[in-house]
Amino acid sequence: MAAIVTFAGIAHPWMCDAMGHLNTRHYAAMFDDASFQLLGRIAPSGPDFLGWADVRIEVDFLHETAAGTLLTISSHATRIGGSSLTYVHLLSGTIDELARARATVTSVRFDKAARTSVPLADDVRQRAEALISH
């Protein structure tokens, strides 16, 4: 399976800064939405009081994004740890397929009541393995 589409949107004019391109705060929001999509497929929400806590995010801005650009994020896992998952989001132009930005994220499976990390369950690990790409 590897990479899956986790976001589709547009760079609205109100998202652009004084230089005329998508402002970094909006890249962050798009990557955050993509994370919810990816992690929701790996560990669907339920009554188990578990969630995910981002512990590291690195963003590479690869090309300017102008207002009106249609955007798609594809995501895949790169590393599965004991309680963590590292994954990559690639934001590209939907039409021109030009890579605009890449975010590498590490998230930890998190017990929201105990406020601590927990090991990845076997079923979560299996779903994450299906999304591994190197």
RAMOSUL-V820958 format. One record per run of one state. SS is the DSSP state (alpha for helix, beta for strand, coil for the rest). FROM is the first residue (numbers start at 1). TO is the last residue. If there is no record, write none. Layout:
# RAMOSUL-V820958
ss->SS from->FROM to->TO
ss->SS from->FROM to->TO
This chain:
# RAMOSUL-V820958
ss->coil from->1 to->3
ss->beta from->4 to->10
ss->coil from->11 to->12
ss->alpha from->13 to->15
ss->beta from->16 to->16
ss->coil from->17 to->20
ss->beta from->21 to->22
ss->coil from->23 to->23
ss->alpha from->24 to->42
ss->coil from->43 to->49
ss->beta from->50 to->61
ss->coil from->62 to->65
ss->beta from->66 to->66
ss->coil from->67 to->69
ss->beta from->70 to->80
ss->coil from->81 to->83
ss->beta from->84 to->93
ss->coil from->94 to->98
ss->beta from->99 to->111
ss->coil from->112 to->115
ss->beta from->116 to->117
ss->coil from->118 to->121
ss->alpha from->122 to->129
ss->coil from->130 to->131
ss->beta from->132 to->132
ss->coil from->133 to->134
